[in-house]
Amino acid sequence: MQKLTGGLRDAGVPLLVGTDNFVPCQIAGFAMKDEMEQMFSAGLTRFEVLQAATANPAVFRKEPDAGTAAPGKIADLVLLDANPLDDVDNIFRQDGVMLRGRWFPEADLQSRLAAGTGSN
């Protein structure tokens, strides 16, 4: 898979990070960490992995107001406490999430996850 992923990237094929909800033992969101690490191991740069998780899916889904942070765009984003361009694992050092204009600190998200509650 690493050779295939690297070959697709080398051929200019836009790659996307994603998970299949119907694959046993994969939990959407959590499995993305493994996929991003595997893409990096396949030879993609940290920047290419970030693109595959952000801008590329927005282009694929034809959502011009999503995928990057810029004035006038949808501000659903994850704020990190470390630069993912320094270390790919920093992608998972979250400080919090902005979703539909509402801020969710990481501690609150972890507490909700442990309690099994949603964001309502």
Backbone as a ProteinNet text record, in pm:
[ID]
protein_1_A
[PRIMARY]
MQKLTGGLRDAGVPLLVGTDNFVPCQIAGFAMKDEMEQMFSAGLTRFEVLQAATANPAVFRKEPDAGTAAPGKIADLVLLDANPLDDVDNIFRQDGVMLRGRWFPEADLQSRLAAGTGSN
[TERTIARY]
81.6	0	86.3	200	286.9	339.4	378.5	426.6	315.5	195.4	81.5	51	48.1	20	125.9	252.4	360.6	353.1	320.5	308.8	195.5	82.9	-30	8.2	73	118.9	216.3	311.8	410.9	346.8	232.4	161.2	69.9	66.4	-15.7	-160.8	-191.8	-329.2	-355	-458.4	-490.1	-535.3	-475.4	-507.5	-593.5	-680	-769.6	-750.7	-758.7	-762	-908.3	-936.4	-1073.3	-1080.8	-1194.4	-1214.5	-1346.8	-1355.1	-1477.9	-1553.1	-1671.4	-1749.4	-1793.4	-1793.7	-1843.8	-1733.1	-1610.8	-1500.1	-1495.9	-1503	-1500.1	-1374.4	-1389.2	-1279.2	-1226.1	-1293.6	-1252.4	-1358.4	-1313.6	-1404.6	-1370.3	-1468.2	-1445.1	-1384.4	-1287.2	-1217.4	-1092.8	-1108.4	-993.3	-902.5	-961	-882.1	-805.3	-846.6	-775.8	-632.1	-608.8	-473.1	-382.7	-428.5	-349.1	-327.3	-432.6	-419.8	-319.9	-324.7	-232.1	-88.4	-68.1	65.7	115.2	25.1	63.2	97.1	25.7	57	196.2	227	359.9	465.9	438.7	532.7	549.8	448.9	455.1	537	583.1	669.1	607.4	480.6	421.7	485.2	498.3	550.2	441.9	480	381.9	277.3	323.1	231.8	133.5	180.5	92.4	-11.1	30	-64.2	-171.7	-130.4	-228	-323.4	-270.5	-356.1	-456.7	-413.1	-500.4	-613.5	-592.6	-694.2	-779.7	-739.6	-809.8	-853.2	-760.7	-793.2	-839.1	-772.9	-809.3	-953.1	-998.9	-1138.2	-1238	-1206.4	-1296.2	-1304.7	-1192.2	-1192.7	-1272.1	-1246.9	-1315.6	-1467.4	-1509.5	-1653.2	-1713.2	-1630	-1674.6	-1732.4	-1657.3	-1693.8	-1589.1	-1600.8	-1497.7	-1485.8	-1587.7	-1581.5	-1522.1	-1471.5	-1415.7	-1273.8	-1205	-1075.8	-953.2	-968.7	-857.3	-911.9	-823.8	-863.3	-834.5	-940.5	-928	-1055.4	-1047.2	-1167.7	-1280.6	-1400.8	-1518	-1542.3	-1448.6	-1465	-1527.1	-1579.6	-1636.9	-1525.1	-1550	-1444.9	-1455.5	-1485.5	-1477.7	-1332.6	-1267.8	-1125.5	-1080.9	-963.3	-898.6	-778.9	-772	-657	-557.5	-433.8	-330.2	-239.8	-175.6	-81	63.7	83.2	217.2	207.5	315.4	317.6	326.6	226	229.9	333.3	386.4	493.1	627.9	636.4	757.4	757.4	637.7	624.1	481.1	465.3	331.7	242.1	297.7	217.1	156.5	207.6	150.5	9.1	-30.3	-166.8	-265.5	-222.5	-311.1	-293.2	-219.1	-205	-304.8	-428.9	-536.4	-553.3	-577.2	-610.9	-762.3	-828.5	-973.2	-1024.6	-1156.9	-1222.4	-1321.4	-1321.2	-1422.5	-1518.5	-1645.4	-1745	-1870.9	-1905.1	-2024.1	-2025.3	-1908.1	-1897.6	-1892.1	-1887.3	-1880.7	-1746.8	-1683.1	-1552.6	-1568.7	-1498.1	-1496.9	-1352.9	-1317.1	-1181.2	-1155.7	-1032.3	-995.5	-1038.5	-1021.4	-1060.6	-1209.8	-1291.3	-1435.4	-1467.1	-1399	-1421.8	-1386.4	-1274.3	-1233.2	-1331.7	-1381.6	-1479.7	-1609.1	-1654.5	-1775.8	-1754.5	-1635.7	-1605.6	-1610.3	-1547.9	-1546.5	-1686.9	-1770.6	-1906.6	-2001.2	-1956.4	-2040	-2151.4	-2129.5	-2231.6	-2189.9	-2286.8	-2260.9	-2234.3	-2247.6	-2214.3	-2336.6	-2451.1	-2572.1	-2569.4
-118.7	0	125.6	119.6	236.7	269	165.9	188.9	246.4	191.7	240.1	385.7	416.6	553.2	649.5	611.7	696.1	712.4	603.6	609.6	699.7	692.5	780.3	926.3	954	1091.4	1136.7	1050.9	1085.2	1110.1	1045	1062	1184.3	1254.4	1375	1350.9	1231.8	1201.4	1267	1349.2	1408.2	1299.6	1295.2	1193.5	1253.7	1170.8	1213.7	1125.8	1185.6	1110.8	1081.7	959.3	924.9	786	753.3	620	565.4	435.7	369.1	327.2	382.7	351.7	206.3	137.4	1	-103	-60.8	-153.7	-191.5	-321.6	-362.1	-310.6	-275.8	-231.7	-93.1	-18.3	118.7	213	311.3	413.5	542.1	593.9	715.8	823	893.3	994.5	938.1	833.5	773.4	703.4	638.3	567.9	664.9	790.5	888.9	907	897.8	911.2	806.5	682.2	574.7	601.4	644	668.4	780.2	886.2	997.3	954.2	875	824.6	733.1	651.1	562.4	642.3	749.8	833.3	894.7	939.9	996.1	888.1	768.1	656.1	616.7	643.5	611.5	713.8	818.2	914.7	1051	1069.1	1201.6	1294.7	1420.6	1518.3	1550.3	1613.7	1653.9	1746.9	1836	1928	1852.2	1752.2	1673.5	1595.5	1545.9	1475.5	1573.2	1694.1	1794.9	1831.1	1845.9	1874.8	1763.1	1638.9	1523.6	1517.7	1583.4	1583.4	1709.9	1812	1940.4	1992.6	2048.3	2114.8	2017.1	1902.8	1808	1756.4	1718.7	1674.6	1785.3	1909.3	2020.5	2038.5	2024.2	2033.3	1917.4	1796.3	1677.7	1689.7	1741.7	1755	1882.9	1958.9	2085.5	2179.2	2196	2286.3	2397.6	2500.6	2604.4	2685.9	2683.1	2759.5	2679.9	2560.6	2474	2431.9	2370.7	2309.3	2392.2	2523.6	2612.1	2725.1	2789.7	2902.5	3032.7	3106.5	3234.7	3315.2	3448.8	3530.7	3485.3	3474.3	3436.4	3287.3	3206.1	3061.1	3008.5	2887.2	2822.5	2801	2838.7	2834	2710.7	2594.4	2469.4	2426	2420.6	2387.8	2329	2270.1	2216.4	2304.5	2356.1	2435.8	2343	2343.7	2256.6	2334.7	2265.1	2332.3	2304.6	2251.2	2227.4	2226.4	2259.9	2272.6	2134.6	2096.6	1965.8	1957.9	2071.7	2068.2	2033.5	2043.2	2001.7	1850.9	1796.4	1654.4	1613.9	1512	1471.6	1433.1	1382.7	1346.6	1468.6	1588	1709.2	1735.8	1667.9	1680.5	1639.7	1557	1502.5	1568.9	1681	1758.8	1874.1	1841.7	1939	2024	2153.6	2244.3	2258.5	2238.5	2246.8	2247.8	2256.4	2252.7	2368.1	2436.9	2536.8	2471.5	2459.9	2395.5	2480.9	2525.7	2609.5	2729.8	2790.5	2910.7	2887.1	2762.1	2731.1	2667.1	2714.8	2665.3	2549.7	2439.1	2322.2	2298	2332.5	2304.2	2153.6	2115.4	1973.3	1900.3	1963.2	1898.1	1867.4	1958.3	1935.6	1821.8	1818.5	1710.7	1575.2	1567.8	1441.1	1398.3	1494.4	1464.6	1411	1473.7	1427.9	1289.1	1267.2	1136.8	1028.8	1056	958.1	931.2	1035.7	1020.3	964.4	965	914.9	1009.5	1140.5	1238.8	1316.2	1373	1454.3	1597.3	1684.2	1825.8	1912.5	1853.9	1934.1	2002.7
0	0	0	69.9	72.7	-66.6	-142.9	-279.6	-366.8	-353.1	-430.4	-394.9	-266.9	-222.9	-274.2	-260.6	-311.6	-462.5	-533.1	-678.3	-723.8	-654.5	-687.8	-666.1	-554	-527.2	-636.2	-672	-773.8	-910	-935.3	-1062.5	-1060.8	-946.4	-938.2	-900.6	-853.1	-813.2	-677.5	-666.6	-535.7	-438.8	-322.1	-222	-112.3	-55.7	50.5	173.1	289.9	414.8	443.4	481.2	514.8	572.2	626.5	681.6	631.3	626.6	585.8	711	729.5	849.2	856.2	742.8	741.6	754.8	776.2	795.7	943.6	974.3	1115.4	1185.4	1309.6	1396.8	1361.6	1275	1246.5	1298.4	1374.8	1424.7	1351.3	1277.6	1199.3	1288.7	1237.5	1316.2	1381	1459	1525.6	1424.7	1325	1225.2	1134.9	1132.3	1050	1095.9	1226.8	1279	1215.3	1212.1	1151.8	1003.1	934.5	791.1	762.9	841.7	820.4	847.6	950.5	980.4	868	812.7	703	577.2	551.6	435.1	450.1	570.7	595.6	578	628	612.5	466.4	383.7	240.8	162.5	230.5	164.3	139.5	174.4	159.8	262	225	319.9	421.8	530.2	630.7	568.2	482.3	415.5	326.2	254	167.1	249.2	365	451.9	500	539	582.1	468.4	349.1	233.6	210.9	227.3	205.5	308.7	422.3	527.5	528.5	454.2	462.4	325.5	251.6	124.7	17	3.3	-103.2	-90.3	29.8	40.2	4.3	38.7	4.7	-146.7	-215.7	-362	-420.6	-371.3	-421.3	-404.1	-290.5	-261.9	-318.9	-390.4	-450	-344.8	-236.5	-127.4	-119.1	-202.9	-207.9	-79.3	6.7	130.9	246.5	219.5	324	285.4	380.3	351.6	381.8	386.2	420.3	507.4	579.6	664.4	589.9	562.4	492.6	517.7	506.4	525.6	433.6	489.4	413.3	402.9	453	446.6	575.6	569.2	687.3	788.7	912.7	1014.4	1103.4	1045.7	1121.4	1115.9	1232	1231.4	1363.3	1360.1	1478.7	1508.6	1632	1674	1742.4	1694.8	1749.1	1843.4	1936.8	2024.9	1984.9	1864.1	1810	1657.8	1591.2	1446.3	1379.2	1300.3	1233.8	1122.6	1080.5	980.7	1043.8	1177.9	1249.4	1275.6	1304.4	1336.6	1302.4	1219.3	1175.2	1292.9	1401.2	1517.8	1586.5	1559.1	1617.3	1567.1	1459.6	1409.7	1518.7	1610	1712.2	1847.7	1850.2	1973.4	1966.7	1990	1974.9	2100.8	2076.6	2185.2	2193.8	2080.6	2077.4	1934.4	1920.9	1790.4	1780.7	1668.6	1638.2	1539.3	1577.8	1493.1	1489.5	1368.7	1348.1	1441.2	1459.1	1540.8	1690.5	1732.2	1875.4	1908.8	2015.5	2058.1	2156.9	2130.6	2217.7	2261.7	2387.1	2435.1	2438.9	2420.2	2417.2	2544.2	2659.5	2785.4	2785.5	2732.3	2725	2628.8	2515.4	2418.5	2477.6	2548.8	2609.6	2718.7	2794.3	2897.6	2836.5	2727.8	2658.5	2598.6	2543.5	2485.2	2592.9	2706.2	2815	2868.3	2867.9	2918.8	2812.6	2686.1	2578.6	2538.2	2560.1	2524.2	2400.6	2334.7	2215.8	2250.6	2151	2168.3	2194.5	2220.8	2243.2	2376.8
[MASK]
++++++++++++++++++++++++++++++++++++++++++++++++++++++++++++++++++++++++++++++++++++++++++++++++++++++++++++++++++++++++

